[in-house]
Amino acid sequence: MQIDILAIVSHPDDAELSCAGTLMLAKKKGQTTGIVDLTLGELGTRGTPEIRAQEAQNAARILELDVRESLDLGDGFFDQSRESLEEVIRVIRRYRPMVVLTNAVSDRHPDHARGSELVSRACFLAGLEKIATTDNGEAQSPWRPKEVFHVIQFRYMTPDFVVDIGEVFERKMESIKAFRSQFYDPESKESPTLISSKKFLDYVESRAREFGASIEVEFGEGYVVERPLKVDDILSHI
């Protein structure tokens, strides 16, 4: 199955926090969408890989994704090895996305920058004929996404463009809260971490409002590009 917009990110919940609104808007337009997590998030202070996997599927239903899977490259320890690159190349060639969304180029969690670099590199290499990969025993054809866009996560970055997500913002927050083990749950008896505190969800909303304000709407999601965007009609962006 070809996926129009595929988010390939380091941890379960990375995409929900940063680009869920964009994915939902694409789905409303009839485009296919998916998320591939590079790891199981097994080093998270709260929850377990099994719990997070179930939460990821719950979030996928809210987002109406066509695809959701995890690669298990090793939370906290994945690198730029050939093995890791080939795993990501295999996914890119399997789903043949037009656009890939991936992690922030720099962030508080070191896995985000590593994931950003790994995915960006794999997107280029996936288009090279002399790199051979197989999927379920069948040889894969080369494929290179048309665009790779980087989300903005914990650390603020000036976005190159912002998507208006006002009409789907409440569902975005619902998809985040599907990760009950990770985020604020008033019924939880565990000691709160930064991520599981109420102030973190408030911060997520504030960031969405900040990006929205930059384009004079209520809520937005910001992105950083790897190269200038091609514009054929300036008026179409007004």
Backbone torsions as a table, in degrees:
resi	resn	phi	psi	omega
1	MET	NA	130.5	176.9
2	GLN	-84.6	134.0	179.6
3	ILE	-109.0	125.8	-178.4
4	ASP	-67.5	-49.4	-179.1
5	ILE	-126.6	117.7	-176.7
6	LEU	-119.9	121.1	173.5
7	ALA	-90.3	122.8	176.2
8	ILE	-118.6	108.6	-169.4
9	VAL	-134.1	165.4	-171.3
10	SER	-69.8	-41.7	-172.0
11	HIS	-130.5	151.3	166.9
12	PRO	-56.4	130.6	-178.8
13	ASP	95.4	-14.5	176.1
14	ASP	-57.7	-47.1	-177.1
15	ALA	-67.8	-40.6	-179.8
16	GLU	-59.4	-42.2	-178.2
17	LEU	-69.1	-31.5	-167.6
18	SER	-112.4	-30.8	-173.2
19	CYS	-141.4	16.5	-179.2
20	ALA	-60.8	-38.8	-179.9
21	GLY	-62.4	-42.8	178.5
22	THR	-61.8	-42.4	179.6
23	LEU	-64.5	-40.7	-179.7
24	MET	-67.5	-39.1	178.3
25	LEU	-63.6	-40.0	177.7
26	ALA	-62.3	-41.8	179.5
27	LYS	-62.9	-39.5	179.1
28	LYS	-63.5	-24.5	178.6
29	LYS	-89.5	3.9	178.8
30	GLY	88.4	9.7	178.9
31	GLN	-86.9	155.3	178.3
32	THR	-89.8	144.0	-175.3
33	THR	-138.2	156.3	177.7
34	GLY	-162.2	165.3	175.4
35	ILE	-131.7	133.6	171.3
36	VAL	-121.7	120.6	177.2
37	ASP	-92.2	131.5	-179.6
38	LEU	-70.3	-27.5	-178.0
39	THR	-134.5	172.5	177.1
40	LEU	-88.8	-3.2	-176.7
41	GLY	67.2	31.9	-171.6
42	GLU	-71.3	-13.8	179.7
43	LEU	-92.1	0.7	178.5
44	GLY	-58.8	140.6	-177.7
45	THR	-58.8	-37.4	-176.8
46	ARG	-112.2	153.5	177.0
47	GLY	79.6	-179.8	178.2
48	THR	-133.6	164.7	176.2
49	PRO	-55.9	-37.3	-179.2
50	GLU	-67.3	-43.7	178.8
51	ILE	-64.2	-44.4	-178.1
52	ARG	-66.4	-33.1	177.6
53	ALA	-64.4	-41.3	178.2
54	GLN	-68.2	-40.2	177.8
55	GLU	-63.2	-37.6	178.6
56	ALA	-62.8	-39.4	178.2
57	GLN	-69.4	-36.1	175.9
58	ASN	-62.7	-43.1	178.2
59	ALA	-65.3	-37.7	180.0
60	ALA	-60.9	-36.8	178.0
61	ARG	-67.6	-38.8	177.9
62	ILE	-63.8	-40.3	-178.4
63	LEU	-81.9	-8.6	-178.6
64	GLU	56.9	44.5	-179.9
65	LEU	-69.8	150.3	173.2
66	ASP	-85.8	-24.9	-176.6
67	VAL	-144.8	137.1	169.6
68	ARG	-146.4	120.9	177.6
69	GLU	-150.2	166.4	178.7
70	SER	-125.1	146.9	-178.5
71	LEU	-99.6	-19.3	178.9
72	ASP	58.3	51.5	179.2
73	LEU	-81.3	-10.8	177.7
74	GLY	111.2	95.9	179.8
75	ASP	-57.2	127.1	177.5
76	GLY	84.1	-16.2	-172.4
77	PHE	-129.3	-0.9	179.6
78	PHE	-67.6	155.6	-174.5
79	ASP	-140.3	-164.7	-179.1
80	GLN	-96.5	28.7	-178.5
81	SER	-65.4	160.2	177.5
82	ARG	-59.9	-38.6	-179.7
83	GLU	-60.5	-46.5	179.8
84	SER	-64.9	-43.4	179.2
85	LEU	-60.8	-42.9	-178.9
86	GLU	-66.3	-32.7	176.0
87	GLU	-62.8	-43.0	-179.9
88	VAL	-72.1	-40.2	176.3
89	ILE	-57.3	-42.2	-179.5
90	ARG	-60.3	-42.5	178.8
91	VAL	-65.2	-44.2	-179.8
92	ILE	-61.1	-43.1	179.6
93	ARG	-71.9	-27.9	179.1
94	ARG	-69.8	-44.8	-173.0
95	TYR	-100.5	-14.3	173.5
96	ARG	47.9	54.8	-176.9
97	PRO	-70.1	147.4	171.6
98	MET	-76.7	-39.2	-179.5
99	VAL	-129.8	135.4	173.3
100	VAL	-112.7	130.5	172.5
101	LEU	-104.4	133.2	-179.5
102	THR	-142.2	-178.2	-170.9
103	ASN	-63.1	167.8	176.2
104	ALA	-64.9	146.3	-177.6
105	VAL	-70.4	-19.5	175.4
106	SER	-152.2	139.1	-177.5
107	ASP	-163.4	173.9	179.7
108	ARG	-59.9	-45.1	179.8
109	HIS	-87.0	122.1	-177.0
110	PRO	-61.1	-24.4	177.7
111	ASP	-64.5	-25.0	-177.7
112	HIS	-68.9	-47.8	178.0
113	ALA	-65.5	-39.7	178.6
114	ARG	-64.0	-42.7	178.5
115	GLY	-64.1	-40.3	177.9
116	SER	-57.3	-47.9	-178.9
117	GLU	-67.9	-42.8	-178.8
118	LEU	-60.8	-47.3	-177.0
119	VAL	-68.5	-42.3	179.5
120	SER	-60.6	-44.2	179.5
121	ARG	-65.2	-42.8	-179.8
122	ALA	-64.3	-35.7	179.0
123	CYS	-61.2	-38.3	177.4
124	PHE	-71.7	-48.9	-176.8
125	LEU	-63.2	-29.1	-178.9
126	ALA	-62.5	-18.4	179.4
127	GLY	-90.0	-1.2	-177.8
128	LEU	-90.6	124.2	-176.1
129	GLU	-63.2	-32.1	-173.3
130	LYS	-80.9	-1.9	171.3
131	ILE	-94.4	111.7	-175.5
132	ALA	-95.9	130.6	174.5
133	THR	-136.3	156.1	175.6
134	THR	-126.4	154.7	178.1
135	ASP	-136.5	116.6	-174.5
136	ASN	54.1	39.7	175.0
137	GLY	83.4	-1.4	-179.1
138	GLU	-110.1	139.0	178.7
139	ALA	-64.2	139.1	179.6
140	GLN	-98.3	149.1	176.0
141	SER	-89.7	151.1	177.2
142	PRO	-60.9	149.0	176.0
143	TRP	-156.0	131.2	176.8
144	ARG	-125.2	122.8	177.9
145	PRO	-57.5	150.0	179.1
146	LYS	-69.4	-34.8	-178.6
147	GLU	-143.1	148.0	170.4
148	VAL	-122.8	119.5	179.1
149	PHE	-115.4	140.0	-178.4
150	HIS	-103.7	130.3	178.0
151	VAL	-74.7	170.4	175.1
152	ILE	-115.7	126.9	-171.8
153	GLN	-112.8	-123.6	-171.4
154	PHE	-65.7	-48.9	-179.5
155	ARG	-79.9	137.2	-179.6
156	TYR	-70.5	138.8	169.5
157	MET	-135.1	149.4	175.4
158	THR	-73.2	120.0	-177.0
159	PRO	-74.2	148.7	173.0
160	ASP	-82.7	-28.3	170.9
161	PHE	-154.4	159.1	-177.2
162	VAL	-130.5	135.6	177.5
163	VAL	-98.9	129.7	176.9
164	ASP	-74.8	112.4	-177.3
165	ILE	-113.6	19.6	-175.7
166	GLY	-53.4	-42.1	-175.2
167	GLU	-72.2	-14.1	-178.6
168	VAL	-123.4	9.8	-174.0
169	PHE	-60.4	-42.4	-178.6
170	GLU	-62.0	-38.3	177.1
171	ARG	-70.3	-32.7	174.7
172	LYS	-59.2	-47.4	179.9
173	MET	-64.5	-34.6	176.4
174	GLU	-63.3	-40.1	179.5
175	SER	-67.1	-34.9	176.3
176	ILE	-66.0	-45.5	-177.8
177	LYS	-69.4	-11.8	173.4
178	ALA	-62.2	-24.1	176.3
179	PHE	-87.2	70.8	-173.6
180	ARG	-64.6	-29.0	-179.9
181	SER	-71.6	-20.0	-172.2
182	GLN	-102.6	-33.6	-171.9
183	PHE	-114.5	178.0	-171.6
184	TYR	-56.7	124.7	176.3
185	ASP	-134.8	108.9	-176.2
186	PRO	-60.8	-17.4	-179.9
187	GLU	-91.9	-6.5	-177.6
188	SER	-71.0	142.0	178.5
189	LYS	-98.7	-4.5	-179.1
190	GLU	-76.3	153.4	176.3
191	SER	-68.2	133.4	-177.1
192	PRO	-71.4	145.0	170.1
193	THR	-102.6	178.8	176.1
194	LEU	-56.1	-46.3	-175.3
195	ILE	-70.2	-33.1	-176.3
196	SER	-90.7	3.1	179.8
197	SER	-82.3	156.0	178.1
198	LYS	-62.0	-33.3	-177.4
199	LYS	-64.1	-25.9	179.0
200	PHE	-68.3	-44.2	177.2
201	LEU	-64.3	-35.8	175.6
202	ASP	-62.2	-39.7	178.5
203	TYR	-63.6	-42.2	178.8
204	VAL	-58.9	-44.2	178.8
205	GLU	-66.2	-41.0	-179.7
206	SER	-62.7	-40.8	178.6
207	ARG	-63.5	-42.1	178.5
208	ALA	-63.2	-38.3	177.3
209	ARG	-67.5	-38.9	179.8
210	GLU	-63.0	-46.8	178.0
211	PHE	-65.3	-38.4	177.3
212	GLY	-61.5	-43.4	-179.5
213	ALA	-59.9	-32.3	-178.2
214	SER	-65.9	-21.7	176.9
215	ILE	-117.6	15.1	175.2
216	GLU	63.0	42.3	170.9
217	VAL	-130.4	179.9	-174.5
218	GLU	-79.3	-45.3	-176.2
219	PHE	-135.1	143.9	179.1
220	GLY	-147.2	162.7	171.2
221	GLU	-121.7	129.1	-175.7
222	GLY	-100.3	149.9	-178.4
223	TYR	-136.5	151.6	173.7
224	VAL	-113.3	136.0	-177.3
225	VAL	-101.5	158.9	177.5
226	GLU	-90.1	-22.3	-179.7
227	ARG	-150.2	160.9	-179.8
228	PRO	-57.7	142.3	178.1
229	LEU	-79.6	138.2	177.2
230	LYS	-78.7	130.2	178.0
231	VAL	-123.9	119.1	179.0
232	ASP	-91.1	-28.3	-176.3
233	ASP	-139.4	105.5	-178.3
234	ILE	-59.9	-36.3	-177.5
235	LEU	-65.6	-24.1	-179.3
236	SER	-69.2	-13.6	-179.0
237	HIS	-99.0	6.2	180.0
238	ILE	-90.0	NA	NA
